[in-house]
Amino acid sequence: MIMSQQITSAITMTQLHLGERALQIDWSDGRKSTFHYFWLRDNCPQSRLIATDQRIVETINIPEDIYPKAGYLTDDNQLQITWAYDGHVSRYDGNWLRAYDYSNGAKSPHRLLNEQPKLWDATIKNELSIVDYSSFITQPSVERAFLNQFHALGFGILCNVPTELGQVLKVGRRFGIVRPTSWGELFDIKARVETDAVAYTNIPLAAHTDSTYRNPPPSIQILHCLVSETEGGESTLVDGFKIAADLRTQAPQKFDLLATTPLHFYSHTVNTEHHAISPVIRLDAQGNVEGIRYSNHAVQPFLLPSDVMEAYYDAYCTFGRMREHNIYQIRYQLRPGDLYMVDNRRVMHGRTGFSRGGDRHLQGCYIEYDQLLSRREVLNRDQFS
């Protein structure tokens, strides 16, 4: 309900009409709003913890036939109701009621819930801001700008990060708990002769999302370059949301297949085994794209009806070819001290092949998006408070 969020308006309540199951408020600009009694009691500001804004009344304990004993508008633009069943007094600020006027189609007034991702292609490289690490950790305004950019684009790059072993964990822990995987909290990426992961070779690594076989996959990957003496090995980034949006426009049937057909992703080692079922494109309840899960290395044989198989392969390969196209892909040569973070639910990452001569060493870890988002919201809240 975000009771602490400042919602102000010059529009005021002018008249109150009490009905059988709901009340009507007339506003100074001519609007009329309906609020059900049950909804009002369920969202009573006096029945929430001030510190956390969490409710302390169980919805199921509110009488279905709840009715006000008395109700009136105050001179300071408040609605006050005394409830008949228990005598509890509720007060609602007019600005808050206006913001939550569901009878006129109101959406959540919280800024975060109304933000839209900024879709991008290869041209984003021309406007990309790479942030100095020391400024990031010492200046809240710089950190806030970095996190706002990350939230909009799904990735961000820091430079001049100390090239110390384990430094990536310090960055991850700045936002919360590092998520351990089969490799522990920290993993090293070096070219190896014997390996159980494609990432540990020097061959090209096509753009993908990580850990598609986990449920859920880690939502943010952080990679820190410690040593880079090889030729090649450019990092590649692709906005999966942009590809999905273009596919939805250009080939809606292919989009629908990728959004409705679950695939089996699988991985195992000597000591681990992971399975996950998910479509390539995941939609939210409103039909908006909220996730991409794509890794050709981890997907298992498609088990689809015969009359769908060829059409699905066509859609799957179309998506795959789009992610490899230069118009969608940005390339960036990581240098020692560079660190990038990617939203693993959205941005596919990979790299070009590199030579065997010289050393190449990256360290990485995973964190969860809600931790970073919380940090971002606190910084933004402090700015606007």
C-alpha positions in Angstrom: 0.0 0.0 0.0 3.1 2.3 0.4 1.6 4.4 3.1 4.9 6.2 3.5 5.0 7.3 -0.1 4.2 11.0 -0.5 1.1 11.5 -2.6 0.0 15.1 -2.9 -2.7 16.8 -5.0 -4.6 20.1 -5.0 -7.9 18.1 -5.6 -10.0 17.6 -2.5 -13.0 15.6 -1.4 -16.2 17.6 -1.3 -19.1 15.2 -0.5 -19.6 11.8 1.0 -22.5 9.4 0.2 -22.9 6.3 2.3 -24.5 3.3 0.5 -25.3 -0.2 1.5 -22.1 -1.9 0.5 -19.9 1.0 -0.5 -19.5 4.7 -0.3 -19.2 7.4 -2.9 -16.8 10.4 -2.8 -17.3 13.5 -4.9 -14.2 15.4 -5.8 -13.5 19.1 -6.4 -12.8 18.4 -10.0 -16.1 16.6 -10.6 -14.8 13.0 -10.4 -16.9 10.5 -8.4 -15.3 7.5 -6.8 -16.7 4.3 -5.3 -14.9 2.5 -2.4 -16.3 -0.7 -0.9 -16.5 -0.9 2.8 -14.7 -4.2 2.9 -11.8 -2.8 0.9 -11.6 0.3 3.1 -11.4 -1.8 6.3 -8.9 -4.1 4.7 -6.7 -1.2 3.8 -7.1 0.8 7.0 -4.0 2.9 7.6 -4.4 2.5 11.4 -4.2 -1.3 11.0 -0.6 -1.3 9.6 2.8 -1.3 11.2 4.3 2.2 10.8 7.9 0.9 10.5 7.3 -1.6 7.7 3.8 -0.7 6.3 2.7 -4.3 6.8 -0.9 -5.1 7.7 -1.8 -6.5 11.1 -5.4 -7.4 10.4 -6.3 -10.7 8.7 -8.6 -10.1 5.7 -10.6 -13.2 6.5 -11.5 -11.8 9.9 -13.4 -8.8 8.4 -17.2 -9.3 8.4 -18.6 -9.7 4.9 -21.4 -7.3 5.8 -19.2 -4.7 7.3 -20.9 -1.3 7.6 -19.9 2.1 9.0 -21.6 3.3 12.2 -20.6 6.8 11.1 -18.6 8.5 8.4 -17.6 12.1 7.5 -15.1 14.3 5.7 -12.8 16.4 7.8 -11.5 19.9 7.1 -8.0 18.6 6.4 -9.2 16.4 3.5 -9.5 13.2 5.5 -12.2 10.5 5.4 -13.0 9.2 8.9 -15.1 6.1 9.4 -16.2 4.4 12.6 -17.0 0.8 12.0 -20.2 -0.6 13.4 -19.0 -4.1 14.2 -16.1 -3.2 16.5 -16.0 0.6 16.9 -12.6 0.8 15.2 -11.9 4.2 13.7 -10.2 4.5 10.3 -8.8 7.7 8.8 -7.9 7.9 5.1 -6.1 10.8 3.5 -7.9 12.2 0.4 -4.7 12.2 -1.7 -4.1 8.5 -0.9 -7.7 7.7 -1.8 -7.4 9.5 -5.0 -4.2 7.7 -5.9 -5.8 4.3 -5.2 -9.2 5.1 -6.8 -9.7 1.6 -8.3 -13.3 2.5 -9.5 -11.7 4.9 -12.0 -9.0 2.4 -13.1 -6.2 3.5 -10.9 -2.9 1.6 -11.0 -0.4 1.4 -8.3 1.1 4.8 -7.7 4.5 3.4 -6.8 7.1 4.4 -9.3 8.8 1.0 -9.4 5.7 -0.8 -10.6 5.1 1.6 -13.5 8.6 1.5 -14.9 9.2 -0.1 -18.2 12.5 -1.7 -19.4 14.4 0.3 -21.9 14.8 -2.0 -24.9 18.1 -1.8 -26.7 20.2 -3.0 -29.6 23.8 -2.6 -30.7 23.5 1.2 -30.9 23.3 1.4 -27.1 27.0 1.1 -27.0 27.3 4.7 -28.2 25.5 6.0 -25.1 26.7 3.4 -22.5 28.1 4.9 -19.3 31.0 2.9 -17.7 31.3 3.8 -14.0 34.5 4.2 -12.0 34.4 1.7 -9.0 35.8 4.1 -6.4 33.1 6.6 -7.2 30.5 3.8 -7.2 31.4 2.8 -3.6 31.9 6.3 -2.2 29.2 8.4 -3.8 25.6 7.4 -3.3 24.5 9.5 -6.3 26.9 7.5 -8.6 25.7 4.2 -7.2 22.1 5.3 -7.6 22.6 6.3 -11.3 24.4 3.0 -12.0 21.6 0.9 -10.4 18.9 3.0 -12.2 20.7 2.3 -15.5 21.1 -1.3 -14.7 17.4 -1.7 -13.9 16.5 0.0 -17.2 19.0 -1.8 -19.5 19.6 -5.1 -17.6 23.4 -4.7 -17.4 26.1 -2.3 -16.2 29.9 -2.1 -16.3 32.3 -0.9 -13.7 35.9 -0.1 -14.3 39.0 0.2 -12.1 37.8 -2.5 -9.7 40.8 -3.8 -7.7 42.2 -6.9 -9.4 42.3 -9.0 -6.2 41.1 -12.5 -5.9 37.6 -12.6 -4.4 36.9 -8.9 -5.1 33.8 -9.9 -7.0 32.3 -11.2 -3.8 32.8 -7.8 -2.2 30.7 -6.3 -5.0 28.0 -8.9 -4.7 27.8 -8.6 -0.9 27.3 -4.9 -1.2 23.7 -5.8 -2.3 23.1 -8.8 0.0 23.8 -12.5 0.1 25.8 -14.2 -2.7 23.9 -17.2 -4.1 26.0 -20.3 -4.0 25.9 -22.8 -6.9 27.5 -26.1 -7.6 30.9 -24.2 -7.7 30.3 -22.5 -4.3 29.8 -18.7 -3.9 32.7 -17.9 -6.2 33.7 -19.4 -9.6 36.8 -18.9 -11.7 36.8 -18.8 -15.5 40.0 -20.0 -17.1 40.7 -22.1 -20.2 41.1 -25.7 -19.1 42.2 -28.8 -21.0 39.7 -31.0 -19.1 36.4 -29.3 -18.2 32.7 -30.0 -17.7 31.6 -26.5 -18.8 31.8 -24.8 -22.2 32.7 -21.5 -20.4 36.1 -23.1 -19.4 37.3 -23.5 -23.0 38.6 -20.9 -25.4 36.0 -21.6 -28.1 33.3 -19.0 -28.9 30.5 -19.0 -26.5 27.1 -18.0 -28.1 24.9 -15.6 -26.2 22.8 -17.4 -23.6 21.4 -17.1 -20.1 23.1 -18.9 -17.3 21.9 -21.9 -15.3 18.7 -22.5 -17.4 18.6 -25.9 -15.7 18.1 -24.4 -12.2 14.7 -23.5 -10.8 14.9 -20.6 -10.5 18.1 -19.6 -12.2 20.2 -17.0 -10.4 18.9 -13.6 -11.5 22.1 -11.5 -11.6 25.6 -12.6 -12.8 28.6 -10.6 -11.9 31.9 -11.2 -13.8 35.2 -9.5 -12.9 38.3 -9.5 -15.2 41.5 -10.1 -13.3 43.9 -11.0 -16.2 43.4 -10.7 -19.9 46.5 -11.4 -22.1 44.9 -13.3 -24.9 43.8 -12.1 -28.3 40.0 -12.1 -28.7 37.6 -13.1 -26.0 35.3 -10.1 -26.4 32.2 -10.2 -24.2 28.9 -10.1 -26.0 25.6 -8.9 -24.6 22.1 -9.2 -26.2 18.8 -7.8 -24.9 16.5 -10.8 -24.9 13.5 -8.5 -24.3 14.3 -6.5 -27.4 14.5 -9.7 -29.5 11.2 -10.9 -28.0 9.5 -7.6 -28.7 10.7 -7.6 -32.3 9.7 -11.2 -32.8 6.2 -10.5 -31.3 5.8 -7.7 -33.9 7.4 -9.4 -36.9 6.4 -13.0 -36.4 3.7 -13.3 -33.7 3.1 -17.0 -34.3 6.7 -17.8 -33.6 6.6 -15.6 -30.5 3.5 -17.5 -29.2 5.2 -20.8 -29.7 8.3 -19.7 -27.8 6.1 -18.2 -25.0 3.8 -21.2 -24.6 6.0 -24.3 -25.2 7.8 -25.6 -22.2 11.3 -27.0 -22.7 13.4 -29.3 -20.5 16.8 -27.9 -19.4 19.2 -30.3 -17.8 22.8 -30.4 -16.4 24.7 -32.9 -14.3 28.2 -33.4 -13.0 29.6 -36.2 -10.8 28.0 -34.6 -7.7 25.1 -32.6 -9.1 22.0 -33.0 -11.2 19.6 -30.2 -12.1 16.3 -30.2 -14.2 14.0 -27.3 -15.0 11.0 -26.8 -17.2 10.3 -23.4 -18.8 9.5 -21.8 -22.2 12.2 -19.7 -23.8 10.0 -16.5 -23.3 8.2 -16.2 -20.0 5.2 -13.9 -19.7 3.6 -12.3 -16.7 -0.1 -12.3 -15.9 -0.7 -9.3 -18.2 1.1 -10.9 -21.1 4.3 -8.8 -20.8 7.7 -10.4 -21.3 9.2 -11.0 -17.9 11.9 -13.5 -18.5 14.2 -15.2 -21.1 15.6 -18.7 -20.6 17.8 -19.6 -23.5 20.9 -21.9 -23.5 21.3 -24.3 -26.5 23.9 -26.2 -24.5 21.5 -27.2 -21.7 18.3 -27.8 -23.6 17.1 -31.4 -23.9 15.4 -33.0 -27.0 12.1 -31.4 -27.9 9.2 -33.6 -27.2 6.4 -31.9 -29.1 3.4 -33.1 -31.2 4.5 -34.0 -34.7 2.4 -31.3 -36.3 4.1 -28.7 -34.1 7.8 -29.9 -34.3 8.9 -28.2 -37.5 7.1 -24.9 -36.6 8.7 -24.9 -33.2 12.2 -25.5 -34.6 11.6 -22.6 -37.0 10.7 -20.3 -34.1 13.5 -21.5 -32.0 16.1 -21.0 -34.7 14.7 -17.6 -35.6 15.3 -16.5 -32.0 18.7 -18.0 -32.0 19.8 -16.3 -35.3 18.4 -13.0 -34.1 20.6 -13.1 -30.9 23.7 -13.7 -33.1 22.9 -10.8 -35.5 25.1 -7.7 -35.3 22.2 -5.3 -35.0 21.3 -6.8 -31.6 24.7 -7.6 -30.1 27.2 -5.3 -28.4 30.8 -6.4 -27.9 33.1 -5.2 -25.1 36.7 -6.2 -24.5 37.0 -6.7 -20.7 40.3 -5.4 -19.4 41.8 -6.1 -16.0 39.7 -4.2 -13.4 36.5 -4.3 -15.5 33.4 -5.8 -14.0 30.1 -6.3 -15.5 26.7 -7.3 -14.1 23.9 -8.7 -16.2 20.2 -9.4 -15.5 20.3 -13.2 -16.2 16.5 -13.2 -16.6 16.8 -10.8 -19.6 20.2 -10.2 -21.0 22.0 -13.0 -22.8 25.8 -13.0 -22.6 28.6 -14.8 -24.4 32.1 -14.2 -25.8 34.1 -14.5 -28.9 36.8 -17.2 -29.1 40.3 -16.3 -27.9 43.9 -17.5 -28.4 45.6 -20.0 -26.2 48.6 -17.8 -25.7 48.7 -15.7 -22.5 46.6 -15.9 -19.4 42.9 -15.1 -19.1 41.2 -15.2 -15.7 37.8 -14.0 -14.7 36.0 -14.5 -11.4 32.2 -14.5 -11.0 29.3 -14.8 -8.6 25.6 -14.6 -8.5 23.2 -12.5 -6.5 19.4 -12.2 -6.6 17.6 -9.3 -8.2 15.4 -8.4 -5.3 18.5 -7.6 -3.2 19.9 -5.1 -5.8 16.4 -3.7 -6.3 16.0 -3.1 -2.6 19.3 -1.2 -2.5 18.2 0.9 -5.5 14.9 1.7 -4.0 16.5 2.8 -0.7 18.9 5.1 -2.6 16.0 6.5 -4.7 13.9 6.9 -1.6 16.6 8.8 0.2 16.9 11.1 -2.8 13.2 11.9 -3.0 12.5 12.1 0.8 
